[in-house]
């Protein structure tokens, strides 16, 4: 299932699980199987693919504006110049 949901958000995985559950229920009220979820996941285009350019643009903007990297690389010190620059952007 992990391969079928590569690049998916939690919400997209949840949607695939719910669709798989519904499919199993509609198919004679049987228990859901992994294949039900995988089949439904294949019908979903993850936001990370659909909005790839926008996500890359946002990441680039964040790096340029010294946003904190969630990976833990930290934040460069704010100087008077960068503080003034940020204030103008708001």
N, C-alpha and C positions, 0 to 999 in steps of 0.2 A: 504494500500500500504506500510506503514511503516514496517509492519511485514514481508512482502515479500522481502524487501530490507535491512534487518538487516545485518550489517557488510559490506554493499556496500560502495564504494567510490562514490564521486560525478560523476566521469566519468562513473562508472558502472550504476548508476541511469540514467544518460543521455542516455546511450546506450539502456537501457530498454524503456525509453520514445520514443526515435527515432524509435526503432523497433515496438513499439505499434502504433505509428503514421503511419508508413509504412504499417503495417498490416491492420489498419482501412482504409487507402487509397485504398489498393489492394482489400479490401472487399467491393467494390462498392462505393468508395469515401465517406464513412460515417465519422461522427465525431468520434474522438478517445474517448474511455471509459476507466475508471480505470481498468476494467478487461483485456483490451488489454495490458496495461502496466504490470499488475501483471503476466499475462501469460508469457510475454517475460522475466520478471525478474526471473521467476522460471527456465528459461533455462540458466541463467548466474550463474557461480560459482564465487563468489566474491574473489578477491585477498586475502582478510583477511583470507579466508579459505584455498585456494590453496597454499598460501605461509606462512601459520601459523608458521612453524618452523623457517623460515628465519626471519620473523618479530620478533618473540620472541628472537632470537639470536641477532638481531640488537638492540633491546631494552635493553637486558642484557649488550651488549658491551657499549652502551651509558651510562648506569648507572655506570658501572665500570670505565669509562673514564670521569666521572663527567660532562656529557653533561647536559645542562639545560633541566629540565623536563617541557614540555609544560603545565603541570598542575599547574605550578607556585611554585614548592617547592624550587626553587632557585639553586644556585651554590655554592659549598664549595670554600673557598679561595684557591688560587693556591700558593703552596709553591715552593721553588727552586727545590725540588726533583720531584714534579709532573710536573713542567714546563719542566724540563730536560727529564722526561719520555715521555711527549707528543711530544716534539721535535724529539725524536728518532723514534716515531711511524709514523711521517709524512714522 
